[in-house]
Amino acid sequence: MKAKNSDFARGLPQGALGAGIFFFCGPDEAGASAAANRVAAALPDPGERVELAGSDLRRDPALLGDEARSTSLFGGARHIWVRASGDDAHDAIQFLIETADAGAGIAAPVIVVATSATDKSRTAKLLEKRGDALVAMFHPPDLGSVASAVRAMADAAGLRLGGDLAERIARGAGLDVRLAQSEVTKLALYCDADPQAPRPATPEDHAAIGATTDEDGFAPLVNAVLGGELNKIAGEIKRMRELRLNPVGVALALERRASQLAQISAYLGPRGSFDQIDKGAEMRLGIFFKEKRDIANQFKRWTQAAARGSRETRLERLIPRLTALHRTLLANSQAAELLLAQELAEIGRFAAKR
């Protein structure tokens, strides 16, 4: 079955939890990931989360079935989370379905977040007509839809938000619903809000938990690191510390830009040139005028071969590395700032290579 991204605005589409395979794709990787997290949280018994990379499934299609039909270390439930690019997971999902039809047994729920894929991809076509699968494509959100999602998050947390504050949070998060959720969670803690005892939140409350200045955007740091501007990275890391930017938020900003570069690469194909992108495509790909020069520079750097004679691009190595960084930061909150600074320097040096 298929769903729209709007179906996830305030919950899950009807019948969603009747599916065993979830395929979330489209240019809005943040929205797809948020929907995937919502599905995982709503599973009756989610158990252990097992993360797989699409590149691993491409090399070994049987791996998905093996993991989905294995029990966890302590014998409990589990669900499989796959981060893929394009149709990396297609053969593995097809193999999982075929073995299930042949009587291989019950498999754990499989949630796939596929950057650079669309609802026209082979994987989506494989799943969209099945009653035991759910396919949803996520488009870049507008301010109104994210503000509406913020208000839904606030309702669930016991916060009463006005429309202006919801828009402020949405805009401050760069229309990324994951960052917006983080802001709402912090605001609920600050206001001592609870679903059983709702509390109002004001712009002053939000300002109290926010960064120290309005110049707290992630863009300068992202551009310095992914652009290989080694002379700027140290200064940007210092600014990050001074403004107390959230390390996970910085990692998410890097993930969003890497995802955008992957979308541009998929749009242009292996022989395409960045200069071929017309104004309409720029809008669809989220390339804004002020960022165009930086994105063009980063696209050129990260679509190069990862090593001499390699068919793998630098970008194909970057995306799983950023995913691993995200997990590391979440698991090591006390040392997150130091770990992030080290990784930013490493990524910047890699980007600077000619």
WOQUIDA-V15472 format. One record per residue. N is the residue number from 0. RES is the residue in one small letter. SS is DSSP state (H for helix, E for strand, L for the rest). PHI is phi in whole degrees, 0 to 359 (999 if undefined). PSI is psi in whole degrees, -180 to 180 (999 if undefined). Layout:
n=N res=RES ss=SS phi=PHI psi=PSI
n=N res=RES ss=SS phi=PHI psi=PSI
This chain:
n=0 res=m ss=L phi=999 psi=160
n=1 res=k ss=E phi=242 psi=153
n=2 res=a ss=E phi=221 psi=164
n=3 res=k ss=E phi=255 psi=158
n=4 res=n ss=H phi=296 psi=-28
n=5 res=s ss=H phi=294 psi=-23
n=6 res=d ss=H phi=293 psi=-16
n=7 res=f ss=H phi=259 psi=6
n=8 res=a ss=L phi=299 psi=-41
n=9 res=r ss=L phi=235 psi=18
n=10 res=g ss=L phi=161 psi=-142
n=11 res=l ss=L phi=243 psi=149
n=12 res=p ss=L phi=299 psi=151
n=13 res=q ss=L phi=301 psi=132
n=14 res=g ss=L phi=81 psi=4
n=15 res=a ss=H phi=300 psi=-41
n=16 res=l ss=H phi=285 psi=-2
n=17 res=g ss=H phi=279 psi=-10
n=18 res=a ss=L phi=273 psi=157
n=19 res=g ss=L phi=246 psi=-15
n=20 res=i ss=E phi=231 psi=128
n=21 res=f ss=E phi=239 psi=128
n=22 res=f ss=E phi=236 psi=107
n=23 res=f ss=E phi=250 psi=124
n=24 res=c ss=E phi=221 psi=-173
n=25 res=g ss=L phi=108 psi=171
n=26 res=p ss=L phi=288 psi=-16
n=27 res=d ss=L phi=265 psi=84
n=28 res=e ss=H phi=297 psi=-34
n=29 res=a ss=H phi=296 psi=-46
n=30 res=g ss=H phi=296 psi=-40
n=31 res=a ss=H phi=297 psi=-43
n=32 res=s ss=H phi=293 psi=-39
n=33 res=a ss=H phi=296 psi=-42
n=34 res=a ss=H phi=295 psi=-41
n=35 res=a ss=H phi=298 psi=-43
n=36 res=n ss=H phi=296 psi=-36
n=37 res=r ss=H phi=294 psi=-40
n=38 res=v ss=H phi=296 psi=-47
n=39 res=a ss=H phi=301 psi=-40
n=40 res=a ss=H phi=291 psi=-27
n=41 res=a ss=H phi=270 psi=-7
n=42 res=l ss=L phi=300 psi=138
n=43 res=p ss=L phi=304 psi=-38
n=44 res=d ss=L phi=216 psi=80
n=45 res=p ss=L phi=295 psi=-36
n=46 res=g ss=L phi=61 psi=-145
n=47 res=e ss=E phi=284 psi=139
n=48 res=r ss=E phi=264 psi=123
n=49 res=v ss=E phi=250 psi=119
n=50 res=e ss=E phi=260 psi=133
n=51 res=l ss=E phi=232 psi=150
n=52 res=a ss=E phi=262 psi=143
n=53 res=g ss=H phi=301 psi=-35
n=54 res=s ss=H phi=297 psi=-35
n=55 res=d ss=H phi=292 psi=-39
n=56 res=l ss=H phi=291 psi=-33
n=57 res=r ss=H phi=296 psi=-39
n=58 res=r ss=H phi=285 psi=-33
n=59 res=d ss=L phi=222 psi=84
n=60 res=p ss=L phi=300 psi=-24
n=61 res=a ss=H phi=285 psi=-14
n=62 res=l ss=H phi=299 psi=-39
n=63 res=l ss=H phi=298 psi=-48
n=64 res=g ss=H phi=297 psi=-39
n=65 res=d ss=H phi=299 psi=-46
n=66 res=e ss=H phi=289 psi=-39
n=67 res=a ss=H phi=291 psi=-24
n=68 res=r ss=L phi=254 psi=8
n=69 res=s ss=L phi=267 psi=157
n=70 res=t ss=L phi=265 psi=158
n=71 res=s ss=L phi=289 psi=171
n=72 res=l ss=L phi=304 psi=-36
n=73 res=f ss=L phi=256 psi=16
n=74 res=g ss=L phi=80 psi=9
n=75 res=g ss=L phi=268 psi=-171
n=76 res=a ss=L phi=286 psi=168
n=77 res=r ss=E phi=206 psi=160
n=78 res=h ss=E phi=225 psi=153
n=79 res=i ss=E phi=254 psi=130
n=80 res=w ss=E phi=243 psi=120
n=81 res=v ss=E phi=244 psi=127
n=82 res=r ss=E phi=255 psi=113
n=83 res=a ss=E phi=236 psi=168
n=84 res=s ss=E phi=235 psi=125
n=85 res=g ss=L phi=62 psi=-133
n=86 res=d ss=L phi=261 psi=27
n=87 res=d ss=L phi=308 psi=-36
n=88 res=a ss=L phi=268 psi=1
n=89 res=h ss=H phi=303 psi=-54
n=90 res=d ss=H phi=297 psi=-37
n=91 res=a ss=H phi=294 psi=-41
n=92 res=i ss=H phi=292 psi=-41
n=93 res=q ss=H phi=299 psi=-42
n=94 res=f ss=H phi=295 psi=-40
n=95 res=l ss=H phi=299 psi=-43
n=96 res=i ss=H phi=293 psi=-46
n=97 res=e ss=H phi=297 psi=-41
n=98 res=t ss=H phi=290 psi=-33
n=99 res=a ss=H phi=295 psi=-43
n=100 res=d ss=H phi=296 psi=-27
n=101 res=a ss=L phi=273 psi=2
n=102 res=g ss=L phi=92 psi=29
n=103 res=a ss=L phi=286 psi=-13
n=104 res=g ss=L phi=112 psi=175
n=105 res=i ss=L phi=287 psi=136
n=106 res=a ss=L phi=251 psi=153
n=107 res=a ss=L phi=292 psi=156
n=108 res=p ss=L phi=302 psi=141
n=109 res=v ss=E phi=241 psi=123
n=110 res=i ss=E phi=244 psi=120
n=111 res=v ss=E phi=245 psi=125
n=112 res=v ss=E phi=251 psi=112
n=113 res=a ss=E phi=244 psi=105
n=114 res=t ss=E phi=287 psi=154
n=115 res=s ss=L phi=69 psi=3
n=116 res=a ss=L phi=256 psi=159
n=117 res=t ss=L phi=229 psi=178
n=118 res=d ss=L phi=284 psi=3
n=119 res=k ss=L phi=257 psi=0
n=120 res=s ss=L phi=289 psi=166
n=121 res=r ss=H phi=299 psi=-39
n=122 res=t ss=H phi=294 psi=-44
n=123 res=a ss=H phi=298 psi=-43
n=124 res=k ss=H phi=297 psi=-35
n=125 res=l ss=H phi=296 psi=-34
n=126 res=l ss=H phi=256 psi=-25
n=127 res=e ss=L phi=298 psi=-25
n=128 res=k ss=L phi=261 psi=3
n=129 res=r ss=L phi=270 psi=138
n=130 res=g ss=L phi=285 psi=-17
n=131 res=d ss=L phi=260 psi=17
n=132 res=a ss=E phi=221 psi=154
n=133 res=l ss=E phi=229 psi=128
n=134 res=v ss=E phi=243 psi=132
n=135 res=a ss=E phi=218 psi=136
n=136 res=m ss=E phi=251 psi=134
n=137 res=f ss=L phi=247 psi=122
n=138 res=h ss=L phi=263 psi=155
n=139 res=p ss=L phi=306 psi=130
n=140 res=p ss=L phi=282 psi=161
n=141 res=d ss=L phi=256 psi=171
n=142 res=l ss=H phi=300 psi=-41
n=143 res=g ss=H phi=297 psi=-43
n=144 res=s ss=H phi=291 psi=-38
n=145 res=v ss=H phi=289 psi=-39
n=146 res=a ss=H phi=299 psi=-39
n=147 res=s ss=H phi=295 psi=-40
n=148 res=a ss=H phi=295 psi=-37
n=149 res=v ss=H phi=297 psi=-42
n=150 res=r ss=H phi=294 psi=-35
n=151 res=a ss=H phi=294 psi=-42
n=152 res=m ss=H phi=299 psi=-43
n=153 res=a ss=H phi=297 psi=-43
n=154 res=d ss=H phi=302 psi=-44
n=155 res=a ss=H phi=294 psi=-29
n=156 res=a ss=H phi=270 psi=-4
n=157 res=g ss=L phi=86 psi=25
n=158 res=l ss=E phi=254 psi=141
n=159 res=r ss=E phi=255 psi=113
n=160 res=l ss=L phi=247 psi=141
n=161 res=g ss=L phi=279 psi=161
n=162 res=g ss=H phi=300 psi=-38
n=163 res=d ss=H phi=295 psi=-41
n=164 res=l ss=H phi=290 psi=-38
n=165 res=a ss=H phi=298 psi=-41
n=166 res=e ss=H phi=294 psi=-38
n=167 res=r ss=H phi=297 psi=-43
n=168 res=i ss=H phi=294 psi=-43
n=169 res=a ss=H phi=298 psi=-44
n=170 res=r ss=H phi=293 psi=-42
n=171 res=g ss=H phi=295 psi=-27
n=172 res=a ss=L phi=274 psi=3
n=173 res=g ss=L phi=66 psi=29
n=174 res=l ss=L phi=62 psi=23
n=175 res=d ss=L phi=263 psi=114
n=176 res=v ss=H phi=293 psi=-24
n=177 res=r ss=H phi=291 psi=-45
n=178 res=l ss=H phi=294 psi=-37
n=179 res=a ss=H phi=297 psi=-41
n=180 res=q ss=H phi=298 psi=-40
n=181 res=s ss=H phi=298 psi=-42
n=182 res=e ss=H phi=296 psi=-42
n=183 res=v ss=H phi=295 psi=-41
n=184 res=t ss=H phi=298 psi=-45
n=185 res=k ss=H phi=297 psi=-42
n=186 res=l ss=H phi=295 psi=-39
n=187 res=a ss=H phi=295 psi=-39
n=188 res=l ss=H phi=294 psi=-43
n=189 res=y ss=H phi=297 psi=-40
n=190 res=c ss=L phi=273 psi=-1
n=191 res=d ss=L phi=56 psi=43
n=192 res=a ss=L phi=273 psi=154
n=193 res=d ss=E phi=209 psi=145
n=194 res=p ss=L phi=304 psi=-30
n=195 res=q ss=L phi=277 psi=-17
n=196 res=a ss=E phi=220 psi=74
n=197 res=p ss=L phi=300 psi=146
n=198 res=r ss=E phi=231 psi=146
n=199 res=p ss=E phi=283 psi=150
n=200 res=a ss=L phi=238 psi=141
n=201 res=t ss=L phi=245 psi=164
n=202 res=p ss=H phi=303 psi=-32
n=203 res=e ss=H phi=294 psi=-38
n=204 res=d ss=H phi=298 psi=-45
n=205 res=h ss=H phi=295 psi=-40
n=206 res=a ss=H phi=297 psi=-33
n=207 res=a ss=H phi=292 psi=-27
n=208 res=i ss=H phi=260 psi=-2
n=209 res=g ss=L phi=275 psi=-178
n=210 res=a ss=L phi=290 psi=167
n=211 res=t ss=L phi=283 psi=-19
n=212 res=t ss=L phi=219 psi=171
n=213 res=d ss=L phi=281 psi=-12
n=214 res=e ss=L phi=270 psi=44
n=215 res=d ss=L phi=255 psi=20
n=216 res=g ss=L phi=296 psi=151
n=217 res=f ss=L phi=277 psi=-17
n=218 res=a ss=H phi=304 psi=-46
n=219 res=p ss=H phi=300 psi=-39
n=220 res=l ss=H phi=291 psi=-45
n=221 res=v ss=H phi=301 psi=-45
n=222 res=n ss=H phi=294 psi=-38
n=223 res=a ss=H phi=295 psi=-43
n=224 res=v ss=H phi=288 psi=-54
n=225 res=l ss=H phi=286 psi=-20
n=226 res=g ss=L phi=272 psi=-1
n=227 res=g ss=L phi=65 psi=30
n=228 res=e ss=L phi=273 psi=80
n=229 res=l ss=H phi=300 psi=-31
n=230 res=n ss=H phi=289 psi=-14
n=231 res=k ss=H phi=255 psi=-20
n=232 res=i ss=H phi=297 psi=-44
n=233 res=a ss=H phi=300 psi=-43
n=234 res=g ss=H phi=296 psi=-38
n=235 res=e ss=H phi=290 psi=-36
n=236 res=i ss=H phi=295 psi=-39
n=237 res=k ss=H phi=298 psi=-44
n=238 res=r ss=H phi=298 psi=-40
n=239 res=m ss=H phi=303 psi=-43
n=240 res=r ss=H phi=289 psi=-41
n=241 res=e ss=H phi=298 psi=-39
n=242 res=l ss=L phi=270 psi=-3
n=243 res=r ss=L phi=56 psi=46
n=244 res=l ss=L phi=295 psi=140
n=245 res=n ss=L phi=295 psi=119
n=246 res=p ss=H phi=304 psi=-40
n=247 res=v ss=H phi=293 psi=-36
n=248 res=g ss=H phi=297 psi=-39
n=249 res=v ss=H phi=296 psi=-44
n=250 res=a ss=H phi=299 psi=-40
n=251 res=l ss=H phi=295 psi=-38
n=252 res=a ss=H phi=296 psi=-39
n=253 res=l ss=H phi=294 psi=-41
n=254 res=e ss=H phi=298 psi=-42
n=255 res=r ss=H phi=297 psi=-42
n=256 res=r ss=H phi=292 psi=-41
n=257 res=a ss=H phi=298 psi=-41
n=258 res=s ss=H phi=297 psi=-41
n=259 res=q ss=H phi=297 psi=-42
n=260 res=l ss=H phi=297 psi=-37
n=261 res=a ss=H phi=294 psi=-38
n=262 res=q ss=H phi=294 psi=-41
n=263 res=i ss=H phi=296 psi=-42
n=264 res=s ss=H phi=298 psi=-43
n=265 res=a ss=H phi=295 psi=-37
n=266 res=y ss=H phi=294 psi=-43
n=267 res=l ss=H phi=280 psi=-27
n=268 res=g ss=L phi=80 psi=175
n=269 res=p ss=L phi=295 psi=-23
n=270 res=r ss=L phi=251 psi=4
n=271 res=g ss=L phi=282 psi=161
n=272 res=s ss=L phi=240 psi=143
n=273 res=f ss=H phi=302 psi=-34
n=274 res=d ss=H phi=294 psi=-15
n=275 res=q ss=H phi=281 psi=-10
n=276 res=i ss=L phi=286 psi=122
n=277 res=d ss=L phi=273 psi=176
n=278 res=k ss=H phi=299 psi=-41
n=279 res=g ss=H phi=298 psi=-44
n=280 res=a ss=H phi=294 psi=-36
n=281 res=e ss=H phi=301 psi=-42
n=282 res=m ss=H phi=295 psi=-44
n=283 res=r ss=H phi=295 psi=-32
n=284 res=l ss=L phi=269 psi=1
n=285 res=g ss=L phi=72 psi=29
n=286 res=i ss=L phi=266 psi=103
n=287 res=f ss=L phi=270 psi=155
n=288 res=f ss=H phi=307 psi=-47
n=289 res=k ss=H phi=293 psi=-23
n=290 res=e ss=H phi=258 psi=-7
n=291 res=k ss=H phi=302 psi=-44
n=292 res=r ss=H phi=297 psi=-44
n=293 res=d ss=H phi=296 psi=-44
n=294 res=i ss=H phi=295 psi=-40
n=295 res=a ss=H phi=299 psi=-43
n=296 res=n ss=H phi=297 psi=-44
n=297 res=q ss=H phi=292 psi=-39
n=298 res=f ss=H phi=299 psi=-43
n=299 res=k ss=H phi=297 psi=-43
n=300 res=r ss=H phi=291 psi=-45
n=301 res=w ss=H phi=273 psi=-10
n=302 res=t ss=L phi=266 psi=3
n=303 res=q ss=L phi=289 psi=160
n=304 res=a ss=E phi=298 psi=140
n=305 res=a ss=L phi=295 psi=-30
n=306 res=a ss=L phi=207 psi=162
n=307 res=r ss=L phi=302 psi=125
n=308 res=g ss=L phi=82 psi=-1
n=309 res=s ss=L phi=277 psi=143
n=310 res=r ss=L phi=273 psi=-11
n=311 res=e ss=L phi=275 psi=137
n=312 res=t ss=E phi=272 psi=165
n=313 res=r ss=H phi=300 psi=-37
n=314 res=l ss=H phi=297 psi=-36
n=315 res=e ss=H phi=294 psi=-25
n=316 res=r ss=H phi=275 psi=-32
n=317 res=l ss=H phi=292 psi=-45
n=318 res=i ss=H phi=301 psi=-51
n=319 res=p ss=H phi=295 psi=-28
n=320 res=r ss=H phi=292 psi=-40
n=321 res=l ss=H phi=293 psi=-37
n=322 res=t ss=H phi=298 psi=-44
n=323 res=a ss=H phi=295 psi=-38
n=324 res=l ss=H phi=299 psi=-44
n=325 res=h ss=H phi=303 psi=-48
n=326 res=r ss=H phi=298 psi=-42
n=327 res=t ss=H phi=298 psi=-43
n=328 res=l ss=H phi=295 psi=-40
n=329 res=l ss=H phi=294 psi=-33
n=330 res=a ss=H phi=275 psi=-14
n=331 res=n ss=L phi=228 psi=63
n=332 res=s ss=H phi=298 psi=-33
n=333 res=q ss=H phi=293 psi=-36
n=334 res=a ss=H phi=255 psi=13
n=335 res=a ss=H phi=302 psi=-42
n=336 res=e ss=H phi=297 psi=-44
n=337 res=l ss=H phi=293 psi=-45
n=338 res=l ss=H phi=299 psi=-41
n=339 res=l ss=H phi=295 psi=-45
n=340 res=a ss=H phi=301 psi=-42
n=341 res=q ss=H phi=297 psi=-44
n=342 res=e ss=H phi=290 psi=-37
n=343 res=l ss=H phi=299 psi=-41
n=344 res=a ss=H phi=295 psi=-41
n=345 res=e ss=H phi=295 psi=-45
n=346 res=i ss=H phi=295 psi=-41
n=347 res=g ss=H phi=298 psi=-42
n=348 res=r ss=H phi=295 psi=-39
n=349 res=f ss=H phi=295 psi=-42
n=350 res=a ss=H phi=295 psi=-31
n=351 res=a ss=H phi=283 psi=-15
n=352 res=k ss=L phi=297 psi=143
n=353 res=r ss=L phi=256 psi=999
